[in-house]
Amino acid sequence: MTELSKEQIEEKLNETSIWSLKEDKLVTRVEFDGYREACFFANSIFALAEKHFHHPKIVVEYGGVEIDLWSHDAESLTERDFELAEEIEEIVGKIDWR
């Protein structure tokens, strides 16, 4: 697994609407009306993470879910992090926010 250069990371960050870079990790927070919705969302992330053989940091709180992506085995950001980030962003886009 090859780490991405700073230029590659910046280019990929420009393609996303919910992710940012913090301490060399991809991070996002998705807000919900309650704990139940946050848990359902987190469970869908767990399923994606398993599919990608990835282990993101996921923090579930009342009203929100925080996600940190970083490839532990490469000790850096890799293409795999951005692939998972893109799929998570697709789920966020399908949430009924009514």
TORTI-901428 format. One line per 10 residues: number of its first residue (from 0); for each residue x, y, z of C-alpha. Coordinates in steps of 0.25 Angstrom, whole numbers, plus 5000, padded with zeros to 4 digits. Each point is the difference from the previous one (the first is absolute). Layout:
<pts>
NUM	X/Y/Z | ...
</pts>
This chain:
<pts>
0	5000/5000/5000 | 5006/5013/4995 | 4998/5013/5008 | 4995/5012/4993 | 5008/5013/4998 | 4995/5013/5005 | 4997/5004/4986 | 4992/4988/4998 | 4993/5001/5013 | 4996/5015/4997
10	4995/4996/4987 | 4991/4989/5006 | 4995/5010/5011 | 4995/5009/4989 | 4991/4989/4995 | 4993/4998/5013 | 4989/5009/5007 | 5000/4994/5014 | 5015/4996/5003 | 5011/5008/5005
20	5015/4998/5004 | 5003/5000/5015 | 5013/4995/5006 | 5003/4992/4987 | 4987/4993/5000 | 4987/5001/4992 | 4989/5005/5010 | 4985/5003/4999 | 4988/5002/5010 | 4986/4997/4996
30	4989/5006/5008 | 4987/4992/5003 | 4987/5003/5008 | 5003/4989/5010 | 5008/4989/5005 | 4992/4989/4993 | 5003/5006/4986 | 5014/5002/5003 | 5001/4985/5004 | 4994/4996/4987
40	5009/5008/4992 | 5012/4995/5008 | 4996/4986/4997 | 5000/5002/4985 | 5014/5006/5001 | 5004/4987/5008 | 4995/4992/4988 | 5008/5008/4990 | 5012/5000/5008 | 5000/4985/5001
50	4998/4999/4985 | 5013/5009/4998 | 5008/4993/5011 | 5001/5013/5007 | 4999/5004/5014 | 4996/5015/5001 | 4998/5007/5014 | 4985/5002/5001 | 4994/5007/5012 | 4985/5000/5002
60	4994/5011/5009 | 4986/5005/5002 | 4997/5007/4987 | 5013/4998/4993 | 5010/4990/4994 | 5015/5004/4999 | 5009/4992/4990 | 5015/5000/4999 | 5006/4992/4988 | 5015/4997/5000
70	5007/4987/4995 | 5007/4994/5012 | 5008/4990/4992 | 5006/5011/4991 | 5000/5010/5012 | 4995/5011/4990 | 4988/5003/4991 | 4998/4991/4988 | 4991/4998/4988 | 4992/4990/5009
80	4997/5011/5010 | 4994/5009/4989 | 4992/4988/4994 | 4993/4998/5013 | 4998/5015/5002 | 4993/5000/4986 | 4991/4989/5004 | 4997/5006/5014 | 4997/5013/4993 | 4990/4993/4990
90	4993/4995/5013 | 4999/5014/5006 | 4994/5004/4986 | 4989/4990/5001 | 4996/5004/5014 | 4986/5005/5001 | 5002/5013/5008 | 4985/5004/5002
</pts>
